[in-house]
């Protein structure tokens, strides 16, 4: 997908380029999910291959979990808002992801893993994001970055806003624990009181999106540096459970609505490489996908 720039003389603000709704589906052992990226409506946003939201307080919707399955060629990011999930793989890694915690797994040349709920009742809510790897890293060794909630900084601002920082750096200097030298991602979970502004600088060339968890925001397009002159803003509203792709630019500025807002702001450097997909494998050519299936069935993962 190509995203147009929105250029101004004094500032390059990102604005809403397109909006998408997710589709209801199931994955794993019947887990009900909303697929937001990776759907027929939005196949990908380089380097992001998939974004799923799972949310239910009915154990029947999630108890099957995601039994052992393979991955090759990309990274999986599991971030929990509510509940507990246990991760386990065939390389001896095991841990529990809790509310506010994240696991950033670089599957690379191949791994077998499972993600299973650690609860039999209550709300389970979170996201899984797939991030592509460049061709040079697809066959490297798997790497794990797992951080409990106390290790994912929660920035609290005087205006009542909170920002949980998974990756990247906020404008106030809070740095997320995830290190990624492939796509240099930003991953923020932002909560705003009603009628509150939030600004975040992003690398101009990075693709970026906002996914609304609750409430709504207006993405503000300023023709000048004056943040106080509301008349110079064009408001573009993004409602709950909508994904908004942003134009490229130096910063994003949003303002929450009457009920406040909570959203994910995610950005990353596009790879501009050919993509071949085959179920749980993402490579650059069909031949590499065939090899991935051969390696999996030969027990080489």
C-alpha positions in Angstrom: 0.0 0.0 0.0 1.3 3.5 -0.9 0.7 6.3 1.5 0.8 9.9 0.3 2.6 12.6 2.1 0.7 15.6 3.6 3.2 18.4 3.4 3.0 21.9 4.8 5.5 24.8 5.0 6.2 24.6 8.7 5.1 21.2 9.9 4.5 17.7 8.4 1.6 16.3 10.4 0.2 12.8 9.7 -3.5 12.7 8.9 -6.0 9.9 8.3 -5.4 8.2 5.0 -7.9 5.3 5.2 -10.1 3.6 7.8 -10.8 -0.1 8.2 -13.0 -2.3 10.3 -11.9 -5.8 11.3 -13.6 -9.1 10.4 -14.9 -11.7 12.8 -13.1 -15.0 12.5 -11.5 -17.8 14.5 -8.0 -19.1 14.8 -6.0 -21.6 16.8 -8.4 -24.1 18.5 -11.6 -22.1 17.8 -10.5 -18.8 19.5 -12.8 -16.0 18.4 -10.9 -13.0 17.1 -11.2 -9.8 15.1 -8.7 -9.8 12.2 -7.8 -6.2 11.5 -4.7 -6.5 9.3 -4.4 -9.6 7.2 -8.0 -9.5 6.1 -9.5 -9.2 2.5 -10.0 -5.5 3.2 -6.4 -4.8 4.4 -3.9 -7.4 3.4 -0.9 -5.8 5.0 0.8 -2.4 5.8 4.5 -3.0 5.3 6.1 -4.2 7.5 3.0 -5.3 9.4 1.5 -8.5 8.1 -1.4 -9.2 10.6 -3.1 -7.6 13.6 -5.6 -9.7 15.5 -7.7 -8.7 18.6 -9.0 -11.3 20.9 -11.6 -10.2 23.5 -14.1 -12.2 25.4 -15.2 -12.9 29.0 -16.8 -16.2 27.9 -14.2 -19.0 28.4 -15.8 -21.0 25.5 -14.5 -18.3 23.2 -10.8 -18.7 24.2 -10.1 -21.8 26.2 -8.9 -23.8 23.2 -6.1 -21.3 22.9 -3.4 -21.6 20.2 -1.9 -25.1 20.4 1.6 -25.9 19.1 2.1 -24.5 15.6 5.1 -23.4 13.5 6.3 -20.0 12.3 9.1 -18.9 10.0 10.2 -15.6 8.5 8.7 -12.9 10.7 8.0 -11.8 14.3 5.0 -12.3 16.5 4.1 -9.8 19.1 1.6 -10.7 21.8 0.4 -7.9 24.1 -2.2 -8.4 26.8 -4.6 -5.9 28.2 -6.5 -8.4 30.4 -5.9 -11.9 31.5 -3.0 -14.4 31.4 -1.5 -16.5 28.6 1.3 -19.1 28.8 3.8 -19.3 26.0 5.9 -22.5 25.4 8.1 -23.6 22.5 10.3 -26.4 21.3 13.5 -24.5 22.2 12.9 -24.7 25.9 11.4 -21.2 26.4 8.3 -20.8 28.6 6.6 -18.0 30.3 3.3 -16.3 31.2 2.2 -13.0 29.6 0.0 -10.9 31.9 -2.0 -7.7 31.6 0.4 -5.0 30.4 3.1 -7.5 29.5 4.4 -8.3 26.0 6.3 -11.1 24.2 8.1 -10.1 21.1 9.2 -13.3 19.4 11.5 -13.3 16.3 10.6 -16.7 14.8 13.2 -16.2 12.0 14.3 -19.6 10.6 11.7 -21.5 12.5 10.1 -22.3 15.8 7.2 -24.4 17.2 5.3 -22.7 19.9 1.9 -22.6 21.7 0.0 -19.8 23.5 -2.6 -21.1 25.9 -4.9 -19.2 28.3 -3.9 -19.4 32.0 -7.4 -18.8 33.2 -10.8 -20.5 33.1 -13.0 -17.5 33.6 -12.9 -13.8 33.2 -11.9 -11.4 30.5 -9.1 -12.3 28.1 -8.2 -9.4 25.9 -5.2 -8.6 23.8 -3.5 -8.3 20.4 -1.2 -10.3 18.2 0.8 -8.4 15.7 2.9 -10.0 12.9 6.0 -7.9 11.8 7.9 -8.9 8.7 11.6 -9.6 8.7 14.0 -8.6 5.9 15.4 -11.3 3.7 18.7 -11.1 5.4 17.2 -12.0 8.8 14.6 -14.6 7.8 16.9 -17.6 8.4 18.6 -16.2 11.5 18.3 -17.8 14.9 15.0 -17.2 16.9 15.1 -14.5 19.5 12.8 -13.8 22.4 12.0 -10.6 24.2 9.5 -11.1 27.0 8.7 -8.4 29.4 6.3 -8.5 32.4 4.1 -5.4 33.0 6.6 -3.9 35.5 9.1 -3.8 32.7 6.9 -2.1 30.1 7.1 1.6 31.3 3.8 3.4 32.0 4.3 7.1 31.4 1.8 9.2 33.4 1.3 12.9 32.4 -0.1 15.8 34.3 -3.1 16.0 32.0 -4.2 12.5 33.1 -2.9 10.7 30.0 -1.0 7.4 30.3 1.2 5.8 27.7 2.4 2.2 28.1 5.6 2.0 26.0 6.4 -1.3 24.4 8.8 -0.1 21.7 10.1 3.2 20.6 10.4 6.5 22.6 7.7 9.0 23.6 8.1 12.7 23.2 8.7 12.9 26.9 11.6 10.5 26.7 10.1 7.2 28.0 11.7 4.3 26.1 10.2 0.9 25.6 12.1 -2.3 26.4 11.8 -3.9 23.0 15.0 -3.6 20.8 14.4 -4.2 17.1 17.0 -3.2 14.5 15.0 -4.5 11.5 12.0 -2.2 11.4 12.7 0.1 14.4 9.1 -0.1 15.6 7.1 2.2 17.8 4.4 0.5 19.8 2.4 2.6 22.3 -0.8 2.0 24.2 -2.3 5.4 24.9 -5.1 6.4 27.2 -6.5 9.9 27.1 -9.1 11.7 29.3 -11.8 13.6 27.5 -10.8 16.4 25.2 -7.1 15.8 25.6 -4.4 16.2 23.0 -1.6 13.7 22.4 1.5 14.4 20.2 4.1 11.8 19.0 7.0 12.3 16.7 7.6 9.5 14.3 10.3 8.8 11.6 8.9 10.4 8.5 9.4 7.3 6.3 7.7 4.9 8.7 4.3 3.5 8.0 2.0 4.0 10.9 -1.6 3.3 12.1 -3.9 3.9 15.0 -6.2 1.2 16.3 -9.0 2.5 18.5 -9.7 0.3 21.6 -12.2 2.6 23.3 -13.7 6.1 22.6 -12.8 8.2 19.6 -10.1 10.7 18.5 -9.7 13.3 15.9 -6.4 13.2 14.0 -5.4 16.8 13.7 -3.9 18.4 10.6 -2.3 21.7 11.3 -1.3 24.2 8.6 0.8 26.1 11.2 2.8 25.6 14.3 0.1 27.2 16.5 -1.5 24.4 18.5 -3.9 26.9 20.1 -5.7 28.0 17.0 -8.4 25.4 16.6 -9.6 27.0 13.4 -6.5 25.9 11.7 -7.1 22.2 12.3 -9.0 19.8 10.1 -10.6 17.1 12.2 -10.7 13.5 11.1 -12.5 11.2 13.5 -11.6 7.6 14.2 -14.1 5.7 16.3 -13.8 2.6 18.5 -12.7 -0.6 16.9 -11.5 1.2 13.8 -8.0 1.1 12.4 -6.8 4.3 10.8 -3.8 4.3 8.5 -1.9 7.5 8.7 -0.2 9.5 6.0 3.6 9.9 6.3 4.9 12.8 8.2 7.0 14.0 11.1 4.4 13.7 13.9 0.8 12.6 14.7 -1.5 14.8 16.8 -4.8 13.5 18.1 -7.5 14.9 20.4 -9.9 12.6 22.3 -13.6 13.0 22.3 -16.3 13.4 25.0 -15.6 10.0 26.5 -11.9 10.0 26.3 -10.0 7.4 24.3 -7.7 4.4 24.4 -5.7 3.4 21.3 -2.6 1.7 20.0 -0.2 3.8 18.0 2.1 1.5 16.0 4.7 2.4 13.3 7.6 0.8 11.6 10.1 1.1 8.8 8.8 -0.5 5.6 11.0 -3.2 4.0 9.9 -2.8 0.4 10.6 -6.5 -0.3 8.6 -9.1 -2.2 6.4 -11.3 0.0 5.3 -14.9 -0.3 2.9 -16.3 2.3 2.0 -19.8 3.1 0.0 -20.2 6.3 2.4 -19.7 9.2 5.3 -18.9 7.0 6.2 -15.6 5.3 9.2 -15.5 3.0 10.3 -13.7 -0.2 9.6 -16.4 -2.8 7.3 -19.3 -3.4 10.3 -21.6 -3.5 11.2 -20.5 0.1 7.6 -21.3 1.2 7.9 -24.8 -0.3 11.2 -25.3 1.5 9.6 -24.1 4.8 6.9 -26.7 4.5 9.5 -29.4 3.6 11.6 -28.4 6.6 8.7 -28.4 8.9 7.5 -31.9 7.8 11.0 -33.2 8.0 11.3 -32.1 11.7 13.9 -29.4 11.1 12.1 -26.8 13.1 
